[in-house]
């Protein structure tokens, strides 16, 4: 009995520490081998065990464990209603996929579907406190700026009712001590968490952006069509790193290691390192506020990559953000060279086969041909206030139309083209700022208790 309890404790430690299969293979302890079955559920894991303990009884015991695990995986998931497959509807809000979830059948929340996040995360600790969940462990995690350290707790035993289609019982998730994200300000809508790869990992996950569905296929139930293209990928802790040919400047094409990140509301982000920065940037770039992430703001510059080859198609003049990164952070980034985000992914049908470590993409109609549009005003606007209907200027590109017109950071936008922002969403405002070249934009704003109006014309910045 003591041995089994010790095994379970070590198993939880391995799960929480994200031990890699390499570590599992080197460990001589039987209970660590059990985690190999827990993680992979594969014949490889069983054959590994067989080589260490070749007796018939041992193999029989391991097979029974394997079958019990599969049964447990089925029992902790329940499809709600008479559906032939698990189709979870989501909305797209400012280029983020947002899905409705009910925690413990009590608390309604909205999570972003994030293939770039290793764990499912609840951003509001007050919510888990209301549910009186158990906190098993405290973690220190790394922030988006790579340098900041943050505090999170492991909460267990939480039921997730997802999109009113699927009940996931007895789940674990990380709970942040403070809400370090600015998702609500970035999306202009209520967001309380992240649905990460730890939930997706047992399925073949298909993202149908046209129908706005996340389809969860059972392993081996999905087959690629003739138009699907297999994308070279490596999986590390259930996150897919794609090997993509990219030409930033000139005619030279190099393969880049890019994280497939549905939790990034951008097209493409490239990391620049030290002295290589000037060589790897387009001639025309402007400084920009890239995004807010876990524990830090991402700042850099934005321009256009000349060409990206993806799923048999060549995408030209792709809006690309460039983030300077210290080489000391490369290990934390798993040697990635950038990120592919949702604004690019949604031009394709995307399938991530977590059980076979494969990624497939299929171009959707003529979407892949569309020109990549970028803001023509020079403004970065964030939402705030009780109903997320207070819009504040977060940054301004120097020399842009908005800058020349006299707008400043922290100005509060009151109306756009004579329409009160009380009747507009953040996405609606941003669409006005990506209009055709030469279009006139009139903005009424508040500064220091006074109201002013400026007018400017949109123009290309990159």
Secondary structure, 3 states (H helix, E strand, C coil): CHHHHHHHHHHHHHHHHCCCHHHHHHCCCHHHHHHHHHHHCCHHHHHHHHHHCCCHHHHHHHHHHHHHHHHHHHHCEEECCCCCCEEEECEEECCEEEEEEEECCCEEEEEEECCCCCCCEECCHHHHHHCCCEEEEEEEEECCCCCCEEEEEEEEEEEEEECCCEEEEEEEEEEECCCCCCHHHHHCCCCCEEECHHHHCCCEEEEECCCCEEEEECCCCCCCCCCCEEECEEEECCEEEEEEEEECCCCCCEEEEEEECCCCCCCEEEEECHHHCHHHCCCCCEEEEEEEECCEEEEEEEEEEEEEEECCEEEEEEEEEEEECCHHHCCCCCCCCEEECHHHHCCEEEEEECCCCEEEEEECCCHHHCCCCCCCCCEEEEEECCCCCEEEEEEECCCCHHHHHCCCCCCEEEEECCEEHHHCCHHHHHHHCCCCCCCEEEEEEEECCEEEEEEEECCCCC
